[in-house]
Structure formats: C-alpha cells, structure tokens
C-alpha cells in the first residue's frame, strides 16, 4: 500500500489525507502513518512552517494547508516529494 500511496503522490497535484485514504480504501489515520513511514524512508518530507510565511504570494495558497494551525489532527500538515 506504501507503493500505491507513493504513486498517487507522484501523479502530482494537491490531495487531502482524507482523499488519499478514500482512494486507497483505508482510514486517514493509516495514511498519516504511511506518510510518516515515507518520510523516514526519505521519499517525502514535511513542509516546514517557513512556507506559511510565503503563502500570500503562492498560487496554491487556497488549496494548501501549510498555514493551518497545529493541533488540528494533522489536517494542516503538508508533505512534498523528495528527489529520491
């Protein structure tokens, strides 16, 4: 299932964890765990809070959760693919 998640992420675009869970036929909680696993393996990395400072000029600002407050059950966390 990790390979399928990675394939979905490689397709590009912006997806919510809940949408990924639906596409994979699993729960958002499991998708969060899989994203953390992919982070440990070096395939994805979380976007740091430094991104939220640039949101005003970003064309993806309306679709991105980087600026969302923490403590929201992970809904505000954003990952990007690495070069790996």
C-alpha positions as CSV (number, residue, x, y, z in Angstrom):
1,X,0.0,0.0,0.0
2,X,3.0,2.3,0.5
3,X,3.9,1.9,-3.2
4,X,0.3,2.8,-4.2
5,X,0.4,5.9,-1.9
6,X,3.7,7.0,-3.4
7,X,2.3,6.5,-6.9
8,X,-0.6,8.7,-6.1
9,X,1.7,11.4,-4.7
10,X,3.9,11.2,-7.8
11,X,0.9,11.9,-10.0
12,X,1.1,15.5,-8.7
13,X,-1.5,17.9,-7.6
14,X,-2.8,18.6,-4.1
15,X,-4.7,15.9,-2.1
16,X,-6.1,15.9,1.3
17,X,-5.3,13.0,3.6
18,X,-9.0,12.0,3.6
19,X,-9.0,11.9,-0.2
20,X,-5.9,9.7,-0.2
21,X,-7.5,7.4,2.3
22,X,-10.6,7.1,0.2
23,X,-8.5,6.3,-3.0
24,X,-6.6,3.7,-1.0
25,X,-9.6,2.2,0.7
26,X,-8.3,2.9,4.2
27,X,-8.5,5.4,7.0
28,X,-6.9,8.9,7.2
29,X,-5.1,7.7,10.3
30,X,-3.4,4.9,8.4
31,X,-2.5,7.4,5.6
32,X,-0.8,9.6,8.2
33,X,1.2,6.7,9.5
34,X,2.2,5.8,5.9
35,X,3.3,9.4,5.2
36,X,5.4,9.3,8.3
37,X,6.9,6.0,7.1
38,X,7.7,7.5,3.7
39,X,9.3,10.5,5.5
40,X,11.5,8.2,7.5
41,X,12.5,6.4,4.3
42,X,13.3,9.7,2.6
43,X,10.6,9.7,-0.1
44,X,8.6,12.7,1.2
45,X,9.4,15.5,3.6
46,X,7.1,17.7,5.6
47,X,6.8,21.4,4.7
48,X,8.2,23.5,7.5
49,X,6.4,26.5,8.9
50,X,8.7,28.7,6.8
51,X,6.4,28.0,3.9
52,X,3.4,29.7,5.7
53,X,5.3,33.0,5.6
54,X,5.3,32.9,1.8
55,X,1.6,31.9,1.4
56,X,0.4,35.4,0.4
57,X,2.3,35.2,-2.9
58,X,1.8,31.5,-3.5
59,X,-0.6,30.4,-6.3
60,X,-1.5,27.3,-4.3
61,X,-2.4,29.3,-1.1
62,X,-6.1,28.5,-1.3
63,X,-5.5,24.7,-1.7
64,X,-2.6,24.4,0.7
65,X,-2.8,23.6,4.4
66,X,0.8,24.7,5.3
67,X,-0.6,27.7,7.1
68,X,-3.2,25.9,9.0
69,X,-2.9,25.9,12.8
70,X,-1.3,22.9,14.5
71,X,-3.4,20.7,16.8
72,X,-5.9,20.0,14.1
73,X,-5.4,16.3,13.9
74,X,-2.8,16.6,11.1
75,X,-5.2,18.3,8.7
76,X,-2.7,21.2,8.4
77,X,0.3,19.1,7.7
78,X,1.8,19.1,4.2
79,X,4.3,16.8,2.6
80,X,6.3,17.1,-0.6
81,X,8.2,14.5,-2.6
82,X,11.9,14.4,-2.4
83,X,14.4,13.8,-5.2
84,X,14.6,10.1,-4.1
